[in-house]
Amino acid sequence: MSGNEHKYINEAFETNWIAPLGPNVNAFEKELATYAGTAGAAATSSGTAAIHLALELFGVGHGDIVFCSSLTFVASANPILYVGAEPVFIDSEEETWNMSPVALACAFEDAQARRKLPKAVIVVNLYGQSAKMDELMEICERYEIPIIEDAAESLGSLYKGKKSGSFGHFGIYSFNGNKIITTSGGGILVSNDLEALARSRFLATQARDAAKHYQHSTVGYNYRMSNILAGVGRAQLEVLDERVQARRDVFDRYVQALGDIKGVHFMPELEGTYSNRWLTALTLDPEVIKVTPYDLIDLLEEENIEARPVWKPLHMQPLFEGCKFYPHGKGDVVSKRLFAEGLCLPSGSNMTVEEQERVIEVLRKHLLASNSLKSDEAVHEVYGKQ
Ligand SMILES: *Cc1c(COP(=O)(O)O)cnc(C)c1O
């Protein structure tokens, strides 16, 4: 927490606005939209709910197809199943780890040939890194298919000077407990389409028709953010840029300390983009480093340090068995390789330098011990001291 949360929460208590509506919700939506650079925003109970609403707003339903990044958290695609549509997964490319324009173009060509285009494309910005939006948008515009930008992990990141999450027809952010800023649980839908946002608020409050009595003619949801949690969000938004800087500092310290080890490759930052570095992610080249990400996770665990694998691609999940998937190249499944070789390090913005040094020490020890090439300095370290 940042310190100002109590102020906004107390305001909610003092004015007795303990409801999924109220002045904090309205203010949070305005402030977040200003930050993101969109015309408006609609706060929701989760990021997943915001994706679900976006699909509803595009009228996606039974029998429809939705394209979605494969290398992501399951929440990106679960709403496709909620509305009864069929997900088609698109591989990553190397430079951003995000949706491959090559694979997307293939998927569209195939869909065109089958005379069944998708209703929407869900583009994810992984670990804070923005996808190649220019290329992806150009392809989607050619087929006149709208983009939902899943920016749950990239709040505060930039793509060519504009905020990540502001490129799609809809963008979504998450304020779940693990995200860069949090309301303990929550999300938001952002867009320049104010009419659609108004409709999303209607759908998110049980779709109650304009009548004196309780009248309903559409299925609705209970998806609004509470006025108390929006107060937490307002205070968190004030420190977002500091949090981004802190996470980038964490990333830079890892690169400084481990970047010289052969076979260690940190997640790239595409030229013209600025990542919030939500998580420091890297890959270990199995040709050079014998220890696998899973071994390292266990070795770190022994020291009471938690690390995680990279998201398991959705096209490899039992839940999505049988779903179509378009690889980046023939026999070149980038998302699968990133999953096999990838590791996410402890990256919290409140991690102290001392804590991080402890993580680095353990990592360096095990990486060098299993490295067949080793860094020059490491060779010196190992042999020079004898
Ligand atoms: C966290 C996350 C979500 C879902 O957000 P919730 O607020 O937890 O529902 C969606 N997509 C991605 C990529 C996420 O990391």
PDBQT file of the ligand as one rigid body, heavy atoms in Angstrom, charges set to zero:
ROOT
HETATM    1  C1  LIG A 401      -4.052 -11.140 -13.981  1.00  0.00    +0.000 C 
HETATM    2  C2  LIG A 401      -4.365 -11.317 -15.405  1.00  0.00    +0.000 A 
HETATM    3  C3  LIG A 401      -5.686 -11.304 -15.880  1.00  0.00    +0.000 A 
HETATM    4  C4  LIG A 401      -6.909 -11.344 -15.000  1.00  0.00    +0.000 C 
HETATM    5  O1  LIG A 401      -7.048 -10.350 -14.082  1.00  0.00    +0.000 OA
HETATM    6  P1  LIG A 401      -7.928 -10.629 -12.763  1.00  0.00    +0.000 P 
HETATM    7  O2  LIG A 401      -8.115  -9.252 -12.226  1.00  0.00    +0.000 OA
HETATM    8  O3  LIG A 401      -7.104 -11.496 -11.877  1.00  0.00    +0.000 OA
HETATM    9  O4  LIG A 401      -9.199 -11.259 -13.174  1.00  0.00    +0.000 OA
HETATM   10  C5  LIG A 401      -5.905 -11.383 -17.253  1.00  0.00    +0.000 A 
HETATM   11  N1  LIG A 401      -4.897 -11.491 -18.103  1.00  0.00    +0.000 NA
HETATM   12  C6  LIG A 401      -3.607 -11.531 -17.689  1.00  0.00    +0.000 A 
HETATM   13  C7  LIG A 401      -2.532 -11.623 -18.723  1.00  0.00    +0.000 C 
HETATM   14  C8  LIG A 401      -3.305 -11.472 -16.329  1.00  0.00    +0.000 A 
HETATM   15  O5  LIG A 401      -2.032 -11.540 -15.940  1.00  0.00    +0.000 OA
ENDROOT
TORSDOF 0
